[in-house]
Amino acid sequence: MTREEISFELIAQAGSAFSLLVEALGDARQHEFIAVEEKLAQAETVMNKAHNVQTELITSQMNGEDQSVDVLLAHAQDTLMNTILMFTITKEFIHLYEEEAKQ
């Protein structure tokens, strides 16, 4: 894959996962916890695909291949990192909604 293809793949996968996480939060707010778990699982799967693409990029750089960074790749990496952070925060909010539903 070219650096541009890698960048677009990261952005697409991370963006899809982020959208699923936002949907999961909405479902949690409505106490739809079965849908929440499904969306969390989907988001994690998609996020892991993006992470695997990122790992390939890092590995190729470690093998001496030229991996100069451009704005598109920086944006792709930023998108993935924001999604990983969103995943962590979403799980915490879902826990709070679950506790609220028990009361």
C-alpha positions in Angstrom: 0.0 0.0 0.0 1.2 3.5 -0.7 1.5 6.0 2.2 -1.6 7.8 0.8 -3.6 4.5 0.8 -2.5 3.7 4.3 -3.6 7.2 5.4 -7.0 6.9 3.9 -7.4 3.3 5.3 -6.6 4.6 8.8 -9.0 7.5 8.5 -11.8 5.3 7.2 -11.4 2.6 9.8 -10.9 5.0 12.7 -13.8 7.1 11.5 -16.1 4.1 11.3 -15.1 3.0 14.8 -15.6 6.5 16.2 -19.2 6.6 14.7 -20.0 3.3 16.2 -18.8 4.6 19.6 -21.0 7.6 19.4 -24.0 5.4 18.5 -23.1 3.1 21.5 -23.2 6.2 23.8 -26.7 7.1 22.4 -27.9 3.5 23.0 -26.4 3.6 26.5 -28.3 6.8 27.3 -31.5 5.0 26.3 -30.5 1.9 28.4 -30.3 -0.3 25.2 -27.4 -2.3 26.5 -27.6 -5.2 24.1 -27.1 -2.7 21.2 -24.4 -1.1 23.2 -22.4 -4.3 23.5 -22.8 -5.1 19.8 -21.6 -1.6 18.7 -18.7 -1.7 21.1 -17.6 -5.1 19.7 -18.0 -3.8 16.1 -16.0 -0.6 17.0 -13.3 -2.6 18.6 -13.0 -4.9 15.5 -12.8 -2.0 13.2 -10.4 -0.1 15.4 -8.1 -3.2 15.6 -8.0 -3.3 11.8 -6.8 0.3 11.8 -4.3 -0.5 14.4 -3.0 -3.3 12.3 -2.5 -1.0 9.4 -0.6 1.4 11.7 1.6 -1.5 12.9 2.4 -2.4 9.3 3.5 1.2 8.8 5.7 1.2 11.9 7.2 -2.2 10.9 8.1 -1.0 7.4 9.8 2.0 8.9 11.7 -0.2 11.3 12.8 -2.3 8.3 14.4 0.8 6.8 11.7 1.7 4.3 11.2 5.4 3.7 8.2 6.6 5.7 8.3 10.3 5.6 5.3 11.9 7.3 3.0 14.3 5.5 -0.1 16.1 6.7 -2.5 13.4 5.6 -0.6 10.7 7.5 -0.4 12.9 10.6 -4.2 13.5 10.3 -4.7 9.7 10.0 -2.6 9.0 13.0 -4.5 11.7 15.0 -7.8 10.3 14.0 -6.8 6.8 15.1 -5.5 8.0 18.5 -8.7 10.1 19.1 -10.7 7.0 18.4 -8.7 4.9 20.8 -9.2 7.6 23.5 -12.9 7.7 22.6 -13.2 4.0 23.1 -11.8 4.2 26.6 -14.0 7.1 27.6 -17.1 5.5 26.0 -16.6 2.4 28.1 -16.5 4.5 31.2 -19.6 6.4 30.3 -21.4 3.2 29.5 -20.5 1.9 32.9 -22.1 5.0 34.5 -25.3 4.5 32.4 -25.4 0.9 33.5 -25.1 1.9 37.2 -27.9 4.5 36.6 -30.1 1.9 35.1 -29.7 -0.3 38.1 -31.1 2.4 40.4 
